[in-house]
Amino acid sequence: MAQYAILIYEGEPYWADAGQEVFERTLKEHAAFAEEYAGALRGGSALQPTRTATSVRMA
């Protein structure tokens, strides 16, 4: 069976200005998604902030 990766992107500047209500609502939405697809999901994890990223460029 084919497997797919899903990336849910949320911009960091948005979260810097979002309040607790927005955070809690989004957390509930993520939980609902995870519950709906519980039988198909194999895992999930948050990425680190972009300030910790390393860029690799090929010449």
Secondary structure, 3 states (H helix, E strand, C coil): CCCCCCCCCCCHHHHHHCCHHHHHHHHHHHHHHHHHCCCCCCCCCCCCCHHHCCCCCCC
